[in-house]
Amino acid sequence: MTNKNKQDSTTASFNKKVETVSISPFDTSSPKRILKPDKREGFGSFAISPTLAAKDIEQIQSQQHKITCQDIGKYFLSLSDEDAGDLISNLKLQKLVYYAQGFHLAIFDQPLFQERIEAWLHGPVIPDLYHAYKNHGKEGIPVPKYIDFSIYSEDVKNLLNEVYSVYGQFSAWKLRNMTHSENPWKDAINSNRVISNSSLKKYFLSQIEDDEVQ
């Protein structure tokens, strides 16, 4: 199977089980896209919509060296509603960036950023990103005053928007519990605590392949 056909198959699998439901406790008119629930207690499996199919993989790969975990963090922070008091804590930011990396590896076969992810007590953490915002403690992080959006390709922006649409509605603690049930964190916490790109790709890709079998 060629890389092009493999990617088409991967993104098609996301399309298979995405359905629209209203799960926001504050706005029942605001639909969220989730996968049909799996057997994990209290949670469902989530997927990124097929709109994330890469239109130009070479363009994405050529831009990756410009993107850091802090760039990804800033993008997520820019999506929060500061006026409504809906800010993202450091704990929640770590989980959003973790999911973005995992889905990017599964869909595009490339890391979104190069900084390592580690398995900490409260789930996956990117140390460089954590230390950048640790002075905020458990409080919400203010929206950045300036972001250079030109560094993000359209596919990367689509990916991050979808990740935030699905996962941004959850509390930091719920995201923390979700990652505790996933293999990348479980495997790393019992070994050298480094969550490798290969383990992320294997886990998220296995979820896609499972959907194709079903």
C-alpha positions as CSV (number, residue, x, y, z in Angstrom):
1,M,0.0,0.0,0.0
2,T,1.4,3.4,-0.9
3,N,1.8,6.2,1.6
4,K,-1.0,8.1,-0.1
5,N,-3.4,5.1,0.0
6,K,-2.5,4.4,3.6
7,Q,-3.3,8.0,4.7
8,D,-6.6,7.9,2.8
9,S,-7.5,4.8,4.6
10,T,-6.5,6.3,7.9
11,T,-8.6,9.4,7.5
12,A,-11.5,7.4,6.2
13,S,-11.5,5.4,9.4
14,F,-12.1,8.6,11.4
15,N,-15.1,9.3,9.2
16,K,-16.6,5.9,9.9
17,K,-17.6,6.4,13.5
18,V,-17.8,10.1,14.0
19,E,-21.3,11.1,15.0
20,T,-22.8,14.4,16.2
21,V,-24.3,14.6,19.6
22,S,-25.0,17.4,22.1
23,I,-23.1,16.9,25.3
24,S,-22.3,20.3,26.5
25,P,-23.9,20.9,29.9
26,F,-24.1,24.6,29.3
27,D,-25.3,24.8,25.7
28,T,-27.4,21.9,24.4
29,S,-27.5,23.5,21.0
30,S,-23.8,23.2,20.6
31,P,-23.0,19.8,19.1
32,K,-19.7,18.0,19.7
33,R,-18.2,15.2,17.6
34,I,-17.3,12.1,19.4
35,L,-16.8,8.4,18.6
36,K,-19.3,5.9,19.8
37,P,-18.4,5.1,23.4
38,D,-16.0,2.3,24.1
39,K,-16.0,0.0,27.2
40,R,-13.8,2.3,29.3
41,E,-15.8,3.4,32.4
42,G,-17.1,6.9,32.1
43,F,-15.5,7.8,28.9
44,G,-15.8,7.5,25.1
45,S,-13.2,7.1,22.4
46,F,-12.7,10.2,20.4
47,A,-11.6,10.8,16.8
48,I,-10.6,13.7,14.7
49,S,-12.9,14.3,11.7
50,P,-11.9,13.4,8.1
51,T,-11.5,17.1,7.3
52,L,-8.0,16.7,8.7
53,A,-6.8,14.8,5.7
54,A,-3.5,16.2,4.5
55,K,-3.7,18.0,1.2
56,D,0.0,18.5,0.9
57,I,2.1,16.3,3.2
58,E,5.4,17.7,2.0
59,Q,4.2,21.2,3.0
60,I,3.4,19.9,6.5
61,Q,6.7,18.1,6.9
62,S,8.6,21.2,5.7
63,Q,7.0,23.3,8.4
64,Q,7.3,21.0,11.4
65,H,10.8,22.2,12.3
66,K,9.2,25.7,13.0
67,I,6.7,24.4,15.5
68,T,7.4,23.9,19.2
69,C,5.3,22.6,22.0
70,Q,4.9,26.2,23.2
71,D,3.6,27.2,19.8
72,I,1.0,24.5,20.1
73,G,0.2,25.5,23.7
74,K,-0.2,29.2,22.6
75,Y,-2.6,28.1,19.9
76,F,-4.8,26.3,22.4
77,L,-4.7,29.2,24.8
78,S,-5.8,31.5,22.0
79,L,-9.0,29.4,21.7
80,S,-10.1,29.9,25.3
81,D,-12.7,32.6,26.2
82,E,-11.0,34.9,28.7
83,D,-14.0,37.2,29.0
84,A,-16.2,34.3,30.0
85,G,-13.6,33.1,32.5
86,D,-13.0,30.0,30.5
87,L,-9.2,29.8,30.8
88,I,-7.0,26.7,30.4
89,S,-4.9,25.5,33.4
90,N,-1.4,24.1,33.0
91,L,-2.7,20.6,33.7
92,K,-5.3,20.8,31.0
93,L,-2.9,22.4,28.5
94,Q,-0.5,19.4,28.9
95,K,-3.3,17.0,28.0
96,L,-4.5,19.0,24.9
97,V,-1.0,19.2,23.5
98,Y,-0.5,15.5,24.2
99,Y,-3.6,14.5,22.3
100,A,-2.6,16.9,19.4
101,Q,0.8,15.1,19.2
102,G,-0.8,11.6,19.3
103,F,-3.4,12.3,16.6
104,H,-0.8,14.1,14.4
105,L,1.5,11.1,14.5
106,A,-1.3,8.7,13.7
107,I,-2.7,10.8,10.8
108,F,0.4,12.4,9.3
109,D,3.1,10.0,10.4
110,Q,5.1,12.9,11.7
111,P,5.5,14.5,15.1
112,L,3.8,17.9,15.5
113,F,6.7,19.1,17.7
114,Q,10.1,17.7,18.9
115,E,10.0,18.2,22.6
116,R,9.6,15.0,24.7
117,I,6.5,14.0,26.6
118,E,6.9,12.3,29.9
119,A,4.6,10.3,32.1
120,W,4.1,12.2,35.4
121,L,1.8,11.4,38.3
122,H,-1.1,13.4,36.8
123,G,-0.7,12.2,33.2
124,P,1.4,13.1,30.2
125,V,3.4,16.2,30.6
126,I,5.7,18.1,28.2
127,P,8.4,19.4,30.6
128,D,9.4,22.4,28.5
129,L,5.7,23.5,28.3
130,Y,5.0,22.8,32.0
131,H,7.9,25.0,33.2
132,A,6.9,27.8,30.9
133,Y,3.6,28.1,32.7
134,K,4.2,26.6,36.2
135,N,4.1,30.0,37.8
136,H,0.3,30.0,37.2
137,G,-0.1,27.0,39.5
138,K,-3.6,25.6,39.2
139,E,-5.1,28.8,37.9
140,G,-6.1,29.5,34.3
141,I,-3.4,30.8,31.9
142,P,-4.2,34.2,30.3
143,V,-4.7,34.3,26.5
144,P,-1.4,35.2,24.8
145,K,-1.3,38.8,23.7
146,Y,0.4,37.9,20.4
147,I,0.5,34.8,18.3
148,D,2.1,34.4,14.8
149,F,-0.6,32.3,13.1
150,S,1.4,32.2,9.9
151,I,3.6,29.4,11.3
152,Y,0.7,27.0,11.4
153,S,-0.3,25.2,8.2
154,E,-4.0,24.9,7.5
155,D,-3.9,21.2,8.3
156,V,-2.2,21.9,11.6
157,K,-4.8,24.5,12.5
158,N,-7.6,22.2,11.5
159,L,-6.1,19.5,13.7
160,L,-5.7,21.8,16.7
161,N,-9.2,23.2,16.3
162,E,-10.7,19.7,16.2
163,V,-8.7,18.5,19.2
164,Y,-9.9,21.6,21.1
165,S,-13.5,21.1,19.9
166,V,-13.5,17.5,21.3
167,Y,-11.3,17.7,24.3
168,G,-11.5,21.3,25.3
169,Q,-15.0,20.9,26.8
170,F,-13.6,18.6,29.5
171,S,-12.1,19.5,32.8
172,A,-8.4,19.1,33.4
173,W,-9.0,16.4,35.9
174,K,-11.2,14.4,33.6
175,L,-8.6,14.6,30.8
176,R,-6.0,13.5,33.4
177,N,-8.1,10.4,34.2
178,M,-8.6,9.7,30.5
179,T,-4.9,9.6,29.8
180,H,-4.3,7.3,32.8
181,S,-6.4,4.6,30.9
182,E,-4.3,4.9,27.8
183,N,-1.2,2.7,26.9
184,P,1.3,5.5,26.3
185,W,1.1,6.8,29.8
186,K,0.6,3.4,31.4
187,D,3.6,1.9,29.7
188,A,5.9,4.8,30.4
189,I,5.0,5.4,34.0
190,N,6.3,1.9,34.7
191,S,9.6,2.2,32.8
192,N,11.7,5.3,32.0
193,R,8.7,7.7,32.0
194,V,9.4,9.0,28.5
195,I,6.4,8.7,26.2
196,S,8.0,8.1,22.8
197,N,6.6,9.1,19.5
198,S,6.6,5.5,18.5
199,S,4.4,4.5,21.4
200,L,2.0,7.4,20.7
201,K,1.8,6.5,17.0
202,K,1.2,2.8,17.8
203,Y,-1.5,3.6,20.3
204,F,-3.5,6.2,18.3
205,L,-3.1,4.2,15.1
206,S,-4.3,1.1,16.8
207,Q,-7.5,2.9,17.7
208,I,-8.0,3.8,14.1
209,E,-7.3,0.3,12.9
210,D,-9.7,-1.1,15.5
211,D,-12.4,1.2,14.1
212,E,-11.7,-0.2,10.6
213,V,-12.2,-3.8,11.8
214,Q,-15.4,-3.0,13.5
